Amino acid sequence: MLVLCVQIKCFHEIITIGYSVYHSYHLPWFRTLSWYFLLCVNYFFYGETVTDYFFTLVQREEPLRILSKYHRFISFALYLTGFCMFVLSLVKKHYRLQFYMFGWTHVTLLIVVTQSHLIIHNLFEGMIWFIVPISCVICNDIMAYMFGFFFGRTPLIKLSPKKTWEGFIGGFFATVVFGILLSYVMSGYRFFVCPVEFNNDSNSFTVDCEPSELFQLQDYGLPPVLKSITGWTTVKLYPFQIHSIALSAFASIMGPFGGFFASGFKRAFKIKDFANTIPGHGGIMDRFDCQYLMATFVNVYIASFIRGPNPSKVIQQLLALRLDQQLHIFNSLKAHLTEKGLLPALEEAA
């Protein structure tokens, strides 16, 4: 709900900027259509999420099962309705402006809604995948400002004249250290590291598990240079701390480019901030310009290097099949295990 509220506010701030341009021509339906498309896209993404994570519950309820089965068709039909409404709203002599604003709405949806959906998926992988990346972006923002304030001399980029190379480099090292320390603290708590799973017996989500190897302390050998300095041969770390270096590095190197992009956008429309929601800090979008880029990276990183097959989701889908289909899969799996020589061993152990 928090992610949804932030998403809606960010969308409102960006659309309001476009509406101020659009409204001066007294053209119809822009704001109505923009919010309608937001509703359609959220219906699609949240429907996909509910079907994915509440699969067993959805299959039990007849109305939900029908909505789930035809979810993508319904979503497409809703979008087509908005598309037709846009075509009917076209006004002679202003076609180009109206198509500009149509594109404006869709780019805003791509930036805000799609990446908000990825944040929710990161949350379901475990709170640590949500808190650590967000904290790294905040830390980098603060430390880059501090290093730039005290040591800044060399301008970094023309879009943001106050940004300096000293702040950029200092923020990078400070964020990497912060990410490693925060990851060490959070990796010791199941509440933060366990993915969210649906319990069929209680019909509720549970956040309790045996932590994976990613969150279990392991010995790592130190390079010769560090051995000579510290006198240690090995050090105990959580494997997630190694991954946190990648997250921290992205937050420090690529994350600021989200801010630069936002700065260029505001300069293009000659505005200081997206809104005045937060006194002295501008709008919500001014605070989340880097967070959305970070969320996308985390989701891609998890899919590429972390996530493996999820047995609980496979079982949920198997239980939703007809009994004859379940029996067919059982016999196929039994034949496969017997061929591999695993089934007799399992039977003896039983």
GUGUPA-236476 format. One record per residue (C-alpha): z, y, x; residue number from 1. Coordinates in steps of 0.1 Angstrom, whole numbers, padded with zeros to 4 digits. Layout:
+-------+-------+-------+-----+
|    c3 |    c2 |    c1 | pos |
+-------+-------+-------+-----+
|     Z |     Y |     X | NUM |
...
+-------+-------+-------+-----+
This chain:
+-------+-------+-------+-----+
|    c3 |    c2 |    c1 | pos |
+-------+-------+-------+-----+
|  0000 |  0000 |  0000 |   1 |
|  0008 |  0023 |  0029 |   2 |
| -0027 |  0016 |  0045 |   3 |
| -0043 |  0022 |  0011 |   4 |
| -0025 |  0056 |  0006 |   5 |
| -0035 |  0068 |  0041 |   6 |
| -0071 |  0056 |  0035 |   7 |
| -0074 |  0075 |  0002 |   8 |
| -0060 |  0107 |  0017 |   9 |
| -0083 |  0105 |  0047 |  10 |
| -0113 |  0100 |  0024 |  11 |
| -0102 |  0129 |  0002 |  12 |
| -0100 |  0153 |  0032 |  13 |
| -0135 |  0144 |  0045 |  14 |
| -0151 |  0144 |  0010 |  15 |
| -0135 |  0178 |  0003 |  16 |
| -0153 |  0193 |  0033 |  17 |
| -0187 |  0180 |  0020 |  18 |
| -0178 |  0192 | -0015 |  19 |
| -0173 |  0228 | -0004 |  20 |
| -0209 |  0228 |  0008 |  21 |
| -0223 |  0209 | -0021 |  22 |
| -0204 |  0228 | -0048 |  23 |
| -0220 |  0261 | -0038 |  24 |
| -0253 |  0249 | -0053 |  25 |
| -0236 |  0238 | -0086 |  26 |
| -0250 |  0203 | -0083 |  27 |
| -0235 |  0176 | -0105 |  28 |
| -0215 |  0144 | -0100 |  29 |
| -0210 |  0145 | -0062 |  30 |
| -0172 |  0142 | -0063 |  31 |
| -0172 |  0118 | -0092 |  32 |
| -0198 |  0095 | -0075 |  33 |
| -0179 |  0097 | -0042 |  34 |
| -0146 |  0084 | -0058 |  35 |
| -0165 |  0059 | -0078 |  36 |
| -0181 |  0044 | -0046 |  37 |
| -0146 |  0044 | -0030 |  38 |
| -0133 |  0024 | -0060 |  39 |
| -0162 | -0001 | -0057 |  40 |
| -0158 | -0006 | -0019 |  41 |
| -0120 | -0011 | -0023 |  42 |
| -0126 | -0036 | -0051 |  43 |
| -0149 | -0055 | -0029 |  44 |
| -0127 | -0056 |  0002 |  45 |
| -0094 | -0061 | -0015 |  46 |
| -0110 | -0089 | -0036 |  47 |
| -0121 | -0106 | -0005 |  48 |
| -0086 | -0103 |  0010 |  49 |
| -0069 | -0117 | -0021 |  50 |
| -0094 | -0146 | -0023 |  51 |
| -0088 | -0154 |  0014 |  52 |
| -0050 | -0152 |  0015 |  53 |
| -0041 | -0161 | -0021 |  54 |
| -0067 | -0188 | -0025 |  55 |
| -0044 | -0214 | -0040 |  56 |
| -0028 | -0190 | -0065 |  57 |
| -0062 | -0176 | -0075 |  58 |
| -0075 | -0211 | -0082 |  59 |
| -0045 | -0218 | -0106 |  60 |
| -0052 | -0188 | -0129 |  61 |
| -0084 | -0191 | -0150 |  62 |
| -0092 | -0153 | -0151 |  63 |
| -0086 | -0149 | -0114 |  64 |
| -0107 | -0180 | -0107 |  65 |
| -0137 | -0165 | -0126 |  66 |
| -0133 | -0131 | -0109 |  67 |
| -0131 | -0148 | -0075 |  68 |
| -0161 | -0170 | -0082 |  69 |
| -0183 | -0141 | -0092 |  70 |
| -0166 | -0115 | -0070 |  71 |
| -0195 | -0105 | -0049 |  72 |
| -0219 | -0103 | -0078 |  73 |
| -0195 | -0081 | -0098 |  74 |
| -0190 | -0059 | -0067 |  75 |
| -0228 | -0055 | -0063 |  76 |
| -0232 | -0047 | -0100 |  77 |
| -0206 | -0020 | -0097 |  78 |
| -0224 | -0005 | -0067 |  79 |
| -0258 | -0006 | -0084 |  80 |
| -0243 |  0013 | -0113 |  81 |
| -0232 |  0041 | -0089 |  82 |
| -0266 |  0040 | -0073 |  83 |
| -0284 |  0045 | -0106 |  84 |
| -0260 |  0073 | -0115 |  85 |
| -0269 |  0090 | -0082 |  86 |
| -0307 |  0087 | -0089 |  87 |
| -0301 |  0102 | -0124 |  88 |
| -0282 |  0131 | -0109 |  89 |
| -0311 |  0143 | -0086 |  90 |
| -0320 |  0179 | -0092 |  91 |
| -0354 |  0194 | -0084 |  92 |
| -0355 |  0216 | -0053 |  93 |
| -0322 |  0201 | -0040 |  94 |
| -0332 |  0165 | -0033 |  95 |
| -0327 |  0168 |  0005 |  96 |
| -0292 |  0182 |  0001 |  97 |
| -0282 |  0155 | -0024 |  98 |
| -0295 |  0127 | -0001 |  99 |
| -0275 |  0143 |  0027 | 100 |
| -0244 |  0141 |  0006 | 101 |
| -0252 |  0106 | -0005 | 102 |
| -0253 |  0097 |  0032 | 103 |
| -0221 |  0117 |  0038 | 104 |
| -0202 |  0095 |  0013 | 105 |
| -0215 |  0063 |  0027 | 106 |
| -0207 |  0072 |  0063 | 107 |
| -0172 |  0083 |  0052 | 108 |
| -0167 |  0049 |  0035 | 109 |
| -0179 |  0031 |  0067 | 110 |
| -0155 |  0050 |  0089 | 111 |
| -0124 |  0051 |  0066 | 112 |
| -0125 |  0021 |  0041 | 113 |
| -0141 | -0005 |  0063 | 114 |
| -0117 |  0001 |  0092 | 115 |
| -0087 |  0003 |  0068 | 116 |
| -0097 | -0032 |  0057 | 117 |
| -0096 | -0043 |  0093 | 118 |
| -0061 | -0029 |  0097 | 119 |
| -0049 | -0051 |  0068 | 120 |
| -0064 | -0082 |  0084 | 121 |
| -0046 | -0073 |  0116 | 122 |
| -0013 | -0070 |  0096 | 123 |
| -0018 | -0106 |  0083 | 124 |
| -0021 | -0119 |  0119 | 125 |
|  0014 | -0106 |  0126 | 126 |
|  0031 | -0072 |  0126 | 127 |
|  0029 | -0071 |  0164 | 128 |
| -0009 | -0067 |  0161 | 129 |
| -0003 | -0036 |  0140 | 130 |
|  0026 | -0019 |  0156 | 131 |
|  0017 | -0023 |  0193 | 132 |
| -0018 | -0008 |  0190 | 133 |
| -0007 |  0021 |  0168 | 134 |
|  0022 |  0028 |  0192 | 135 |
| -0001 |  0027 |  0222 | 136 |
| -0023 |  0054 |  0206 | 137 |
|  0007 |  0076 |  0198 | 138 |
|  0021 |  0071 |  0233 | 139 |
| -0012 |  0080 |  0250 | 140 |
| -0015 |  0111 |  0229 | 141 |
|  0019 |  0123 |  0239 | 142 |
|  0018 |  0113 |  0275 | 143 |
| -0017 |  0127 |  0280 | 144 |
| -0004 |  0160 |  0267 | 145 |
|  0027 |  0159 |  0289 | 146 |
|  0007 |  0151 |  0321 | 147 |
| -0019 |  0177 |  0312 | 148 |
|  0007 |  0203 |  0305 | 149 |
|  0025 |  0199 |  0338 | 150 |
| -0003 |  0188 |  0361 | 151 |
| -0036 |  0196 |  0343 | 152 |
| -0062 |  0215 |  0363 | 153 |
| -0096 |  0198 |  0358 | 154 |
| -0113 |  0200 |  0324 | 155 |
| -0123 |  0167 |  0309 | 156 |
| -0148 |  0174 |  0282 | 157 |
| -0163 |  0206 |  0266 | 158 |
| -0155 |  0194 |  0230 | 159 |
| -0118 |  0197 |  0238 | 160 |
| -0113 |  0224 |  0265 | 161 |
| -0075 |  0217 |  0267 | 162 |
| -0080 |  0180 |  0277 | 163 |
| -0078 |  0174 |  0315 | 164 |
| -0085 |  0146 |  0338 | 165 |
| -0049 |  0146 |  0350 | 166 |
| -0037 |  0142 |  0315 | 167 |
| -0063 |  0114 |  0308 | 168 |
| -0053 |  0094 |  0340 | 169 |
| -0016 |  0100 |  0336 | 170 |
| -0017 |  0090 |  0300 | 171 |
| -0036 |  0058 |  0309 | 172 |
| -0009 |  0045 |  0333 | 173 |
|  0020 |  0056 |  0311 | 174 |
|  0004 |  0038 |  0281 | 175 |
| -0001 |  0006 |  0300 | 176 |
|  0035 |  0005 |  0311 | 177 |
|  0047 |  0014 |  0276 | 178 |
|  0025 | -0014 |  0260 | 179 |
|  0039 | -0040 |  0284 | 180 |
|  0075 | -0030 |  0277 | 181 |
|  0071 | -0028 |  0239 | 182 |
|  0053 | -0061 |  0238 | 183 |
|  0081 | -0078 |  0257 | 184 |
|  0107 | -0065 |  0232 | 185 |
|  0087 | -0074 |  0201 | 186 |
|  0075 | -0108 |  0213 | 187 |
|  0111 | -0121 |  0211 | 188 |
|  0113 | -0117 |  0173 | 189 |
|  0096 | -0141 |  0148 | 190 |
|  0093 | -0114 |  0122 | 191 |
|  0068 | -0095 |  0144 | 192 |
|  0049 | -0124 |  0159 | 193 |
|  0045 | -0148 |  0130 | 194 |
|  0013 | -0145 |  0109 | 195 |
|  0017 | -0141 |  0071 | 196 |
|  0011 | -0174 |  0053 | 197 |
|  0012 | -0183 |  0016 | 198 |
|  0038 | -0208 |  0005 | 199 |
|  0025 | -0230 | -0023 | 200 |
|  0060 | -0241 | -0033 | 201 |
|  0075 | -0207 | -0037 | 202 |
|  0043 | -0189 | -0046 | 203 |
|  0051 | -0162 | -0021 | 204 |
|  0042 | -0151 |  0014 | 205 |
|  0064 | -0162 |  0043 | 206 |
|  0068 | -0148 |  0078 | 207 |
|  0084 | -0176 |  0096 | 208 |
|  0069 | -0200 |  0121 | 209 |
|  0074 | -0216 |  0155 | 210 |
|  0059 | -0189 |  0178 | 211 |
|  0027 | -0199 |  0195 | 212 |
|  0023 | -0201 |  0232 | 213 |
|  0012 | -0165 |  0231 | 214 |
|  0048 | -0155 |  0224 | 215 |
|  0067 | -0179 |  0246 | 216 |
|  0079 | -0169 |  0281 | 217 |
|  0059 | -0184 |  0310 | 218 |
|  0060 | -0181 |  0348 | 219 |
|  0033 | -0161 |  0365 | 220 |
|  0027 | -0160 |  0402 | 221 |
|  0027 | -0125 |  0418 | 222 |
| -0001 | -0113 |  0441 | 223 |
|  0008 | -0112 |  0478 | 224 |
|  0011 | -0074 |  0478 | 225 |
|  0037 | -0074 |  0450 | 226 |
|  0055 | -0103 |  0466 | 227 |
|  0061 | -0083 |  0498 | 228 |
|  0073 | -0053 |  0478 | 229 |
|  0096 | -0070 |  0453 | 230 |
|  0105 | -0102 |  0471 | 231 |
|  0097 | -0122 |  0440 | 232 |
|  0073 | -0151 |  0439 | 233 |
|  0070 | -0155 |  0402 | 234 |
|  0078 | -0134 |  0371 | 235 |
|  0085 | -0144 |  0335 | 236 |
|  0062 | -0128 |  0309 | 237 |
|  0049 | -0134 |  0274 | 238 |
|  0012 | -0141 |  0275 | 239 |
|  0009 | -0114 |  0248 | 240 |
|  0019 | -0089 |  0274 | 241 |
| -0012 | -0097 |  0293 | 242 |
| -0033 | -0090 |  0262 | 243 |
| -0013 | -0058 |  0256 | 244 |
| -0028 | -0044 |  0288 | 245 |
| -0063 | -0047 |  0272 | 246 |
| -0050 | -0030 |  0240 | 247 |
| -0033 | -0002 |  0260 | 248 |
| -0064 |  0003 |  0282 | 249 |
| -0086 |  0007 |  0251 | 250 |
| -0061 |  0031 |  0235 | 251 |
| -0062 |  0052 |  0267 | 252 |
| -0098 |  0051 |  0276 | 253 |
| -0118 |  0046 |  0244 | 254 |
| -0092 |  0058 |  0219 | 255 |
| -0095 |  0095 |  0228 | 256 |
| -0132 |  0094 |  0220 | 257 |
| -0122 |  0090 |  0184 | 258 |
| -0104 |  0124 |  0188 | 259 |
| -0134 |  0139 |  0206 | 260 |
| -0157 |  0127 |  0178 | 261 |
| -0134 |  0144 |  0152 | 262 |
| -0133 |  0176 |  0174 | 263 |
| -0171 |  0176 |  0174 | 264 |
| -0172 |  0171 |  0136 | 265 |
| -0148 |  0200 |  0130 | 266 |
| -0168 |  0223 |  0153 | 267 |
| -0200 |  0214 |  0135 | 268 |
| -0185 |  0227 |  0103 | 269 |
| -0165 |  0255 |  0119 | 270 |
| -0131 |  0243 |  0107 | 271 |
| -0099 |  0240 |  0127 | 272 |
| -0084 |  0209 |  0109 | 273 |
| -0095 |  0185 |  0082 | 274 |
| -0067 |  0198 |  0059 | 275 |
| -0033 |  0213 |  0060 | 276 |
| -0013 |  0183 |  0048 | 277 |
|  0010 |  0182 |  0078 | 278 |
|  0022 |  0218 |  0088 | 279 |
|  0012 |  0225 |  0124 | 280 |
| -0008 |  0192 |  0127 | 281 |
| -0036 |  0196 |  0101 | 282 |
| -0045 |  0167 |  0078 | 283 |
| -0039 |  0130 |  0078 | 284 |
| -0073 |  0124 |  0093 | 285 |
| -0064 |  0146 |  0123 | 286 |
| -0037 |  0121 |  0131 | 287 |
| -0057 |  0089 |  0124 | 288 |
| -0090 |  0098 |  0141 | 289 |
| -0081 |  0075 |  0170 | 290 |
| -0062 |  0049 |  0150 | 291 |
| -0093 |  0037 |  0130 | 292 |
| -0113 |  0031 |  0162 | 293 |
| -0083 |  0012 |  0176 | 294 |
| -0080 | -0010 |  0145 | 295 |
| -0116 | -0021 |  0148 | 296 |
| -0111 | -0030 |  0185 | 297 |
| -0079 | -0050 |  0177 | 298 |
| -0097 | -0070 |  0149 | 299 |
| -0127 | -0078 |  0172 | 300 |
| -0103 | -0087 |  0200 | 301 |
| -0084 | -0111 |  0178 | 302 |
| -0116 | -0127 |  0165 | 303 |
| -0130 | -0131 |  0200 | 304 |
| -0101 | -0141 |  0222 | 305 |
| -0071 | -0151 |  0200 | 306 |
| -0078 | -0165 |  0165 | 307 |
| -0086 | -0203 |  0162 | 308 |
| -0090 | -0226 |  0132 | 309 |
| -0062 | -0221 |  0106 | 310 |
| -0051 | -0256 |  0093 | 311 |
| -0032 | -0240 |  0063 | 312 |
| -0063 | -0223 |  0050 | 313 |
| -0084 | -0254 |  0053 | 314 |
| -0057 | -0274 |  0034 | 315 |
| -0056 | -0247 |  0007 | 316 |
| -0094 | -0250 |  0002 | 317 |
| -0093 | -0288 |  0002 | 318 |
| -0067 | -0289 | -0025 | 319 |
| -0089 | -0267 | -0047 | 320 |
| -0117 | -0293 | -0046 | 321 |
| -0122 | -0321 | -0072 | 322 |
| -0103 | -0354 | -0066 | 323 |
| -0135 | -0372 | -0058 | 324 |
| -0145 | -0346 | -0033 | 325 |
| -0110 | -0348 | -0017 | 326 |
| -0114 | -0386 | -0015 | 327 |
| -0148 | -0383 |  0001 | 328 |
| -0134 | -0359 |  0028 | 329 |
| -0104 | -0382 |  0033 | 330 |
| -0127 | -0412 |  0039 | 331 |
| -0149 | -0392 |  0063 | 332 |
| -0120 | -0379 |  0083 | 333 |
| -0105 | -0414 |  0084 | 334 |
| -0137 | -0429 |  0097 | 335 |
| -0140 | -0401 |  0123 | 336 |
| -0104 | -0407 |  0136 | 337 |
| -0109 | -0444 |  0137 | 338 |
| -0141 | -0440 |  0157 | 339 |
| -0122 | -0418 |  0182 | 340 |
| -0095 | -0444 |  0184 | 341 |
| -0068 | -0420 |  0171 | 342 |
| -0060 | -0436 |  0138 | 343 |
| -0045 | -0469 |  0150 | 344 |
| -0023 | -0450 |  0174 | 345 |
| -0011 | -0428 |  0145 | 346 |
| -0004 | -0458 |  0123 | 347 |
|  0016 | -0475 |  0151 | 348 |
|  0036 | -0443 |  0156 | 349 |
|  0043 | -0441 |  0118 | 350 |
+-------+-------+-------+-----+
